[in-house]
Structures are given as C-alpha cells and as structure tokens.
Amino acid sequence: MIPARRPLLLIVLLLFSFWTRGQDTLITKSGNKTGLNLGALPSVLFNSDLGFQYGALANLYQYGDGSLYPDYRWSLYGELARTTKGGGINQLNFDSKYLMPFGIRVTADLSYLTQQALDFYGFNGYQSRYNVSWETEDEEDYISRMFYRIERRLLRMEAAFQKPLGGSPWNVLAGYTFLNLEIGEVDIDALNKGKAADDVLPDTVSLYKLYMNWGLLPEVDQTGGRVSMFKAGVVYDTRDNEPNPMNGIWAEAVVATAPSFLMDRSGWTKLALIYRQYFSLKRNVFSLACRFGYQGTILGSAPWYMQSYMINSMTRSTTVDGLGGGRSLRGILRNRVVGDAVGYANLEFRWKVVRTYWLKQNFYIALSSFLDTGKVLKSIGVDRSKVPEEVTTQFFDTGDDNWHSSIGGGLHIAMNENFVFAVDYGRALDKRDGLSGVYIGLNWLF
C-alpha cells in the first residue's frame, strides 16, 4: 500500500481506472471468468520532500476454464514506480496452488525498494517519546521534517511452499527469504535539489544519528546487513473466498530462523502467530473480519532493523514494516510500535454495497469501518548510559508501553473478486501515535 499521510497532489489517476483488457477472457453464463484477465492502476503521487512519483501496478490472473472461479490457476503481480528524487518500487510476485504436483502452493517474491524517508521512532512504543514539533516547521523547536526518517534500500527474494495434508484444511509451510538492507541517514542534498530557499531541509541531526552516537544501535548492525531466513510452520485455512472471505478461519504459526553461519552476526529465531476469522452477518453483503497476531524473538538477538519486519506465511504486499502504518495499525505512524515481541488486533466491519456486471467484468463496491490496536509485549534492551542526562526525558519514558489504537474506514472496489482497489483512512486515538493516515493500494488488509 502507498501511505499518503504527507502532502499528496494526485494519489491515483481516476479512482476506477482499471485497465480491464478482456480480449483473452470469456464470460460463461454463470458469470465465471475464464482465461487471462488483467487489472491495473496508474499512480501519480507528489510529496514536497520526496518529489513526483510516477508508475503503475498490475495484476495478471489466469482463470483457465473458469471451473475454479473466483479462484485462479495463477497470479502475477508487478509494480514499478519512480520518484524524481531517486526513490523507487520494483516488485514481482507470483502465486499458484495448481502448477506444482501434490497440490503444493508456491508463492515467490522479488523486490527492490529504495525508500528515501522511512519512519524511525526508536523502540518500545511509548517508551520512546514522539515530539511532533521537532518535525513541524512552524514550531519554535522545529529540527527537520526528516528528523524521524532514515534511508533504506531493500532487496528481497522470497519463496514459500504450502502443502495440504490430505483433504483437510491443514497445510504445512516451508520457505526461504533473502534480504539485503542498506540503511543510512537521509540524503538531504538529494532531497533539496530544486527546492525554493524557504523550503530547503536543514542539514542537521536525526534520531537515527543520535541513536548511533549514544550506542543504542550496535555497530555491526548500524547500516543494515544481509539476512538469510528459513521459515517453517502450519496453516489452517477454511476461507470461502481468499480475497475477501465471508466465512471461515485463516490461522498460522510460523517459525523464522536466521542462522549465524549465513550472516556476519549471531543468529536468531522468531515466532509469528496469526489468527483470522470471518463471520457472515448477511450472505454476500455484511461480514465481520477479525485478526489477532503475535510476533516475538524466541532465540538469540535479532538486529534492530529486523524487529519491525513482520513475518507471515506468504508475502503479498510491497512493504512489511510494522507495527504502525497501512499493513497493521492504520492511522498510526509507521514503525511506531517496535519491540522484541508485539501483539496486535484488527476488527473490521465490511459492507458490500453494490454488485454489478459491467464491461464484461464482475464488480462490487464495499465500505468498511475498523478498529486497530497493538502493543509492545517485550521491550528491546536499551542501554541509556551514554545518553546525556539533560536530554533523557526528552527522548525516553520509563513507563510501560500501552495499547496504540486507531479507528477509521475504507472504500474497496473489486473486479472479478480478486483485483481489489483499496482506500483506507485511519485516525490515531493518541497524539503520541501521530494524527491520521490515508493508504491507497490493492487488497483488503487481511
């Protein structure tokens, strides 16, 4: 999803500009799709600091003879976007339950993301103070709009396999993920190119730089690193329709381990538990969707840049940062809730307002309202001995973390059940988590 919390001039060209080129797609009398079907969206964004973004995303589906509809034989998703200041999104994602023998589902992802201003607010939720005035120009104690930002270049290669156990809803999971993360301070000179004198970003200290100076980021991990991570687990899935279930359960337990012999540091292991359930309140119209999750380190010590990496059975979204932001706690600052173990919950009421058949495609329009919440359950150890005593209370709170909550609503427009254009707006319930966020992209949150 694309976060749109900062100034955006144009978010997406035409809310409903799906490129539904259906020349290779037939419609049976029952309305089932057959053959290839393409859904796509151009995106045009503007941010006063990151510049003009241009690009497109597309999802190609193969429905075969239509007997599996609304399921597909395979799906290929791609996104390509650039900003005039040097950022970019490059992603390919493939998914199929029917191409491999023995019913094995394969999901593969190849991504290269250049993020010029990724959120960094420290660790342990409310134990790290957030001072909005430090990034607000009109305030007396303004430092920089980039004070709570870092630059990250992320290469991700991932493959995951799920095999059903007989005819049951149980699946076993195995997968591998390779990550190469290059992290540093925001390139202020690059962002200042072409700016008017009164809009120039000051070349000053950032929270990330202070954390390095204070020894809060181990030297071996300060600028990122390479991660080789193996995943194994079990998945229980009784959903009636994957893209937007009206009934069923989707639960998983995943263990992800990064052994030391494949990295330049000590290894670690994390456990992710996610339970999702869907309740039909009125057939094909109203539903209640719930998600409850836990993620924590169970062996070793994970590097700080992996504490916000959310683990699950299959990667479908472009970014997997959290807690906070469009993929976890909507309306709350991205990466605001980062700990050695976190818990979270999402409750969402969904209403499919309109169903129609138009341009030889099946569409529905849905509205939603939601409550998101999350909390640090186990803190990351922080040695504050090198933090100057006179500024300690400006940056840290010794109290325990509490629940970070937000409420909001969304609009979803779906083509052929699978290609779902989504707009969500969330508002934080505590000013320590920011104000609000608008998120535009594809698919329901879960």
C-alpha positions as CSV (number, residue, x, y, z in Angstrom):
1,M,0.0,0.0,0.0
2,I,1.0,3.6,-0.5
3,P,0.9,5.8,2.6
4,A,-0.4,9.2,1.9
5,R,-0.1,11.0,5.2
6,R,2.0,13.8,3.8
7,P,1.0,16.3,1.1
8,L,-0.1,14.4,-2.0
9,L,-1.3,16.3,-5.0
10,L,-2.6,13.4,-7.1
11,I,-2.9,10.0,-5.5
12,V,-4.2,7.8,-8.3
13,L,-5.3,8.8,-11.8
14,L,-9.0,8.2,-11.7
15,L,-10.4,6.2,-8.8
16,F,-11.7,3.5,-11.1
17,S,-9.2,3.4,-14.0
18,F,-8.8,-0.4,-14.1
19,W,-7.2,-1.5,-17.4
20,T,-9.6,-4.4,-17.9
21,R,-8.3,-5.7,-21.2
22,G,-10.6,-8.7,-21.5
23,Q,-9.9,-9.7,-25.1
24,D,-8.5,-13.1,-23.9
25,T,-11.2,-13.6,-21.3
26,L,-14.6,-15.2,-21.8
27,I,-17.7,-14.9,-19.6
28,T,-19.7,-18.1,-19.1
29,K,-23.4,-17.9,-18.5
30,S,-22.8,-18.2,-14.8
31,G,-20.6,-15.2,-14.8
32,N,-17.4,-17.2,-14.2
33,K,-14.2,-15.8,-15.6
34,T,-12.1,-17.8,-18.0
35,G,-8.6,-17.3,-19.5
36,L,-6.4,-14.3,-18.8
37,N,-7.6,-11.2,-17.0
38,L,-5.6,-8.0,-16.3
39,G,-6.3,-5.4,-13.7
40,A,-4.0,-2.3,-13.5
41,L,-3.7,1.1,-11.9
42,P,-1.5,4.0,-12.9
43,S,-0.3,6.1,-9.9
44,V,0.7,9.7,-9.8
45,L,1.9,11.0,-6.4
46,F,3.5,14.1,-5.2
47,N,5.3,14.7,-1.9
48,S,7.0,18.1,-1.2
49,D,10.1,16.3,0.0
50,L,10.3,13.1,-2.0
51,G,9.2,14.6,-5.3
52,F,7.0,13.5,-8.1
53,Q,6.3,9.7,-8.2
54,Y,5.1,8.1,-11.4
55,G,4.4,4.4,-12.2
56,A,1.9,1.6,-12.4
57,L,0.9,-1.6,-10.8
58,A,-0.8,-4.5,-12.5
59,N,-2.1,-8.0,-11.6
60,L,-2.5,-10.7,-14.3
61,Y,-4.8,-13.6,-13.5
62,Q,-5.2,-16.9,-15.3
63,Y,-8.6,-18.4,-14.6
64,G,-8.3,-21.4,-17.0
65,D,-11.7,-22.9,-18.0
66,G,-13.4,-21.0,-15.2
67,S,-14.2,-24.0,-13.1
68,L,-12.1,-22.7,-10.2
69,Y,-13.6,-19.1,-10.2
70,P,-13.3,-17.0,-8.1
71,D,-10.0,-18.8,-7.5
72,Y,-7.3,-18.6,-10.2
73,R,-4.8,-21.0,-11.6
74,W,-2.0,-18.5,-11.1
75,S,-1.5,-14.8,-10.4
76,L,1.4,-12.5,-11.4
77,Y,1.6,-9.1,-9.7
78,G,4.0,-6.3,-10.7
79,E,4.7,-2.8,-9.6
80,L,7.1,-0.3,-11.0
81,A,7.4,3.3,-9.7
82,R,10.0,6.1,-9.6
83,T,10.3,9.4,-7.8
84,T,12.1,12.4,-9.3
85,K,14.4,12.5,-6.2
86,G,15.6,8.9,-6.7
87,G,13.3,6.6,-4.8
88,G,11.6,3.6,-6.4
89,I,9.5,0.5,-6.1
90,N,10.3,-2.6,-8.2
91,Q,8.3,-5.7,-7.4
92,L,7.2,-9.0,-8.9
93,N,5.0,-11.5,-7.0
94,F,3.8,-14.9,-8.2
95,D,1.2,-17.2,-6.6
96,S,-0.3,-20.5,-7.7
97,K,-2.0,-23.5,-6.0
98,Y,-2.3,-25.6,-9.2
99,L,1.0,-25.6,-11.1
100,M,3.1,-27.8,-8.8
101,P,2.4,-31.5,-8.1
102,F,0.8,-32.8,-4.9
103,G,-1.3,-29.7,-4.5
104,I,1.7,-27.6,-3.4
105,R,1.1,-23.9,-3.4
106,V,4.1,-21.7,-4.4
107,T,4.4,-18.0,-3.7
108,A,7.5,-16.1,-4.9
109,D,8.5,-12.5,-4.5
110,L,11.3,-10.4,-5.9
111,S,11.5,-6.8,-4.8
112,Y,13.9,-3.9,-4.7
113,L,12.7,-0.9,-2.8
114,T,14.6,2.4,-2.4
115,Q,12.9,4.3,0.5
116,Q,14.4,7.7,1.0
117,A,12.4,8.6,4.1
118,L,11.4,5.6,6.1
119,D,9.9,6.2,9.5
120,F,12.2,5.6,12.6
121,Y,10.8,6.5,16.0
122,G,13.0,4.3,18.2
123,F,11.9,1.3,20.1
124,N,9.4,0.0,22.6
125,G,6.4,2.2,21.7
126,Y,5.6,4.9,24.2
127,Q,8.9,4.3,25.9
128,S,10.3,6.3,23.0
129,R,8.8,9.8,23.1
130,Y,7.5,11.3,19.8
131,N,7.7,15.1,19.6
132,V,5.7,16.2,16.6
133,S,7.0,19.8,16.9
134,W,10.5,18.6,16.0
135,E,9.3,17.8,12.5
136,T,6.8,20.7,12.2
137,E,8.2,23.8,10.5
138,D,6.0,26.4,12.2
139,E,7.0,25.2,15.7
140,E,9.7,27.0,17.7
141,D,11.7,23.9,18.4
142,Y,11.5,22.6,14.8
143,I,14.5,20.5,13.9
144,S,13.7,18.9,10.5
145,R,10.9,17.2,8.6
146,M,13.4,14.3,8.3
147,F,14.3,14.1,12.0
148,Y,12.3,10.8,12.3
149,R,13.4,9.4,9.0
150,I,16.1,7.1,7.6
151,E,17.1,5.9,4.1
152,R,16.8,2.2,3.3
153,R,17.5,0.2,0.2
154,L,15.9,-3.3,0.5
155,L,16.5,-6.2,-1.8
156,R,14.1,-9.1,-1.1
157,M,14.0,-12.6,-2.6
158,E,11.5,-15.0,-1.2
159,A,9.9,-18.3,-2.0
160,A,7.3,-20.2,0.1
161,F,5.6,-23.5,-0.4
162,Q,2.5,-24.9,1.3
163,K,1.3,-28.5,1.0
164,P,-2.1,-29.5,2.1
165,L,-2.4,-32.5,4.4
166,G,-4.8,-34.9,2.7
167,G,-8.2,-33.3,2.1
168,S,-8.1,-31.3,5.4
169,P,-7.8,-27.5,5.8
170,W,-4.3,-28.0,7.3
171,N,-1.2,-27.1,5.3
172,V,2.5,-27.4,6.1
173,L,4.7,-24.5,5.2
174,A,8.4,-24.2,4.2
175,G,10.1,-21.2,2.8
176,Y,13.3,-19.1,2.4
177,T,13.8,-15.3,2.4
178,F,17.0,-13.4,1.5
179,L,17.2,-9.8,2.4
180,N,19.9,-7.2,1.8
181,L,19.3,-4.0,3.7
182,E,21.4,-0.8,3.2
183,I,20.5,1.8,5.8
184,G,21.8,5.3,6.4
185,E,20.9,8.9,7.1
186,V,18.5,10.6,4.7
187,D,20.3,12.2,1.7
188,I,19.4,15.8,2.5
189,D,21.3,17.2,-0.5
190,A,19.3,14.9,-2.9
191,L,16.0,15.9,-1.4
192,N,16.9,19.6,-1.5
193,K,17.6,19.7,-5.3
194,G,15.2,22.1,-7.0
195,K,13.6,23.3,-3.7
196,A,12.9,27.0,-3.1
197,A,15.1,28.6,-0.5
198,D,12.3,28.8,2.1
199,D,11.5,25.1,1.7
200,V,15.1,23.7,2.0
201,L,15.5,20.9,4.5
202,P,18.2,21.8,7.2
203,D,21.2,19.5,7.2
204,T,21.0,18.7,10.9
205,V,20.9,15.8,13.3
206,S,18.4,13.0,13.1
207,L,17.1,10.5,15.7
208,Y,18.9,7.7,13.8
209,K,22.2,9.7,14.1
210,L,21.6,10.3,17.8
211,Y,21.0,6.6,18.4
212,M,24.3,5.7,16.7
213,N,26.1,8.4,18.8
214,W,24.6,7.1,22.0
215,G,25.5,3.4,21.2
216,L,21.8,2.4,21.1
217,L,22.4,0.7,17.7
218,P,25.2,-2.0,17.8
219,E,28.0,-1.0,15.4
220,V,27.7,-4.3,13.5
221,D,24.0,-3.5,12.7
222,Q,24.0,0.3,12.3
223,T,23.9,0.4,8.5
224,G,21.9,-2.8,7.8
225,G,23.1,-6.2,6.6
226,R,22.3,-9.4,4.9
227,V,19.7,-11.8,6.2
228,S,19.1,-15.4,5.2
229,M,16.0,-16.6,6.9
230,F,14.3,-20.0,6.7
231,K,10.6,-20.4,7.5
232,A,8.5,-23.4,8.6
233,G,5.1,-23.7,10.0
234,V,1.5,-24.8,9.8
235,V,-1.5,-23.0,8.2
236,Y,-5.2,-23.7,8.8
237,D,-7.5,-22.3,6.1
238,T,-11.2,-22.7,5.7
239,R,-11.9,-19.4,3.9
240,D,-14.7,-19.4,1.4
241,N,-13.0,-16.8,-0.8
242,E,-9.4,-15.7,-0.3
243,P,-9.5,-12.1,-1.5
244,N,-12.5,-11.2,0.8
245,P,-13.9,-14.1,2.8
246,M,-17.4,-14.0,4.2
247,N,-16.9,-17.1,6.3
248,G,-14.0,-19.2,7.6
249,I,-10.8,-19.2,9.6
250,W,-7.3,-18.5,8.4
251,A,-4.7,-19.2,11.1
252,E,-1.0,-19.8,11.0
253,A,2.0,-20.5,13.2
254,V,5.4,-19.7,11.6
255,V,8.9,-20.0,12.9
256,A,11.5,-18.0,11.1
257,T,15.2,-18.6,11.8
258,A,18.3,-16.8,10.6
259,P,21.4,-19.0,11.3
260,S,24.7,-17.3,12.1
261,F,26.7,-19.3,9.5
262,L,24.9,-17.5,6.7
263,M,25.4,-14.0,8.1
264,D,28.1,-11.7,9.6
265,R,26.5,-11.7,13.0
266,S,24.9,-14.0,15.6
267,G,21.6,-15.7,14.5
268,W,18.1,-15.5,15.9
269,T,14.7,-17.1,15.7
270,K,11.3,-15.5,15.7
271,L,7.8,-16.9,16.2
272,A,4.7,-15.4,14.5
273,L,1.2,-16.5,15.4
274,I,-1.8,-15.1,13.4
275,Y,-5.4,-16.0,13.8
276,R,-8.0,-14.5,11.4
277,Q,-11.7,-15.3,11.4
278,Y,-14.6,-14.1,9.2
279,F,-18.3,-14.0,10.2
280,S,-21.1,-13.6,7.7
281,L,-23.8,-11.3,9.1
282,K,-25.8,-11.3,5.9
283,R,-25.0,-13.5,2.9
284,N,-22.7,-11.8,0.4
285,V,-23.4,-8.4,2.0
286,F,-22.3,-7.9,5.6
287,S,-19.4,-9.5,7.4
288,L,-17.1,-9.1,10.4
289,A,-13.4,-9.8,10.0
290,C,-11.1,-10.2,13.0
291,R,-7.3,-10.6,13.1
292,F,-5.2,-11.3,16.2
293,G,-1.4,-11.6,16.0
294,Y,1.7,-12.1,18.0
295,Q,5.4,-11.9,16.9
296,G,8.4,-12.2,19.1
297,T,12.0,-13.4,19.3
298,I,12.3,-16.8,20.9
299,L,16.0,-17.5,20.4
300,G,19.0,-15.2,20.0
301,S,19.0,-11.4,19.5
302,A,17.6,-10.0,16.3
303,P,19.1,-6.9,14.7
304,W,17.2,-3.7,15.2
305,Y,16.3,-3.4,11.5
306,M,14.5,-6.8,11.7
307,Q,12.4,-6.0,14.7
308,S,9.9,-4.2,12.5
309,Y,9.9,-6.9,9.8
310,M,6.5,-8.6,10.0
311,I,6.6,-12.3,9.4
312,N,3.8,-14.4,7.9
313,S,3.1,-17.4,5.7
314,M,3.2,-15.5,2.4
315,T,4.3,-12.0,1.3
316,R,1.7,-10.3,-0.9
317,S,2.3,-6.6,0.0
318,T,5.1,-4.4,-1.1
319,T,6.2,-3.4,2.4
320,V,6.1,-5.5,5.6
321,D,7.0,-2.9,8.2
322,G,5.2,-2.6,11.5
323,L,3.6,-2.2,13.8
324,G,2.0,1.0,12.6
325,G,1.0,2.0,9.1
326,G,-1.2,0.7,6.3
327,R,-0.5,-3.0,6.8
328,S,-1.0,-3.2,10.5
329,L,-2.3,-0.2,12.5
330,R,-3.9,2.2,10.1
331,G,-3.6,5.9,11.1
332,I,-0.7,5.2,13.5
333,L,2.8,6.3,12.5
334,R,4.6,3.5,10.6
335,N,7.0,1.6,12.8
336,R,5.8,3.4,15.9
337,V,5.3,0.1,17.8
338,V,8.6,-1.8,17.6
339,G,9.7,-4.3,20.2
340,D,11.2,-7.7,20.8
341,A,7.7,-9.1,21.0
342,V,4.5,-7.4,19.9
343,G,0.8,-8.2,19.9
344,Y,-1.9,-6.7,17.7
345,A,-5.6,-7.0,16.7
346,N,-7.8,-5.7,13.9
347,L,-11.6,-5.7,13.9
348,E,-13.3,-4.7,10.6
349,F,-16.9,-4.5,9.6
350,R,-17.4,-4.9,5.8
351,W,-20.4,-4.0,3.7
352,K,-20.6,-4.9,0.1
353,V,-22.9,-2.1,-1.0
354,V,-23.2,-2.7,-4.8
355,R,-22.6,-5.7,-7.0
356,T,-22.8,-5.2,-10.8
357,Y,-21.7,-6.7,-14.1
358,W,-20.1,-4.0,-16.3
359,L,-17.8,-4.1,-19.3
360,K,-17.9,-7.9,-19.2
361,Q,-16.4,-7.9,-15.7
362,N,-17.9,-8.6,-12.3
363,F,-17.6,-5.7,-9.8
364,Y,-18.5,-4.9,-6.3
365,I,-18.1,-1.8,-4.2
366,A,-17.7,-2.1,-0.5
367,L,-17.4,0.1,2.6
368,S,-15.7,-0.7,5.8
369,S,-15.1,0.5,9.4
370,F,-12.3,-0.7,11.6
371,L,-10.5,-0.7,14.9
372,D,-6.8,-1.4,15.0
373,T,-4.7,-1.8,18.1
374,G,-1.2,-3.1,19.1
375,K,1.3,-3.1,21.9
376,V,4.9,-4.0,22.7
377,L,4.8,-7.1,24.9
378,K,8.5,-7.5,25.4
379,S,10.9,-4.5,25.2
380,I,14.1,-4.3,23.2
381,G,17.0,-3.8,25.7
382,V,18.2,-0.2,25.5
383,D,21.4,0.9,27.4
384,R,20.9,4.6,28.0
385,S,24.2,5.1,29.9
386,K,25.7,7.2,27.0
387,V,22.6,9.4,26.7
388,P,23.2,12.8,28.2
389,E,21.2,13.1,31.4
390,E,19.8,16.5,30.5
391,V,18.0,15.2,27.4
392,T,17.0,11.7,28.6
393,T,13.4,12.7,29.4
394,Q,13.0,14.4,26.0
395,F,13.6,11.1,24.3
396,F,12.6,8.4,26.7
397,D,9.8,7.4,29.1
398,T,10.5,4.8,31.8
399,G,6.8,3.7,32.0
400,D,5.5,0.5,30.3
401,D,4.1,0.6,26.8
402,N,0.3,0.7,26.4
403,W,-2.1,-0.1,23.6
404,H,-1.8,2.0,20.5
405,S,-5.2,2.2,18.9
406,S,-6.8,3.8,15.8
407,I,-10.2,3.8,14.1
408,G,-11.2,4.5,10.6
409,G,-13.0,3.4,7.4
410,G,-12.3,2.3,3.9
411,L,-13.6,2.1,0.3
412,H,-12.9,-1.0,-1.8
413,I,-13.7,-1.6,-5.5
414,A,-13.2,-5.1,-6.7
415,M,-13.0,-6.6,-10.2
416,N,-13.7,-10.3,-10.5
417,E,-13.4,-10.8,-6.8
418,N,-9.5,-10.8,-6.9
419,F,-8.4,-7.3,-8.1
420,V,-9.4,-5.1,-5.2
421,F,-8.6,-1.4,-5.2
422,A,-8.5,-0.1,-1.6
423,V,-8.5,3.2,0.1
424,D,-8.3,3.2,3.9
425,Y,-8.3,6.2,6.3
426,G,-7.3,5.7,9.9
427,R,-7.1,8.1,12.8
428,A,-4.9,7.6,15.8
429,L,-6.6,7.8,19.2
430,D,-3.5,9.1,21.0
431,K,-1.5,12.1,19.7
432,R,1.7,10.2,20.7
433,D,1.0,8.0,17.7
434,G,0.6,10.8,15.1
435,L,-2.7,12.1,13.7
436,S,-4.0,10.1,10.8
437,G,-3.1,8.3,7.6
438,V,-4.6,7.6,4.2
439,Y,-3.5,4.3,2.5
440,I,-4.1,3.5,-1.2
441,G,-3.3,0.3,-2.9
442,L,-4.6,-3.2,-3.5
443,N,-6.4,-5.8,-1.4
444,W,-8.1,-5.9,2.0
445,L,-5.8,-5.7,5.0
446,F,-6.4,-9.4,5.8
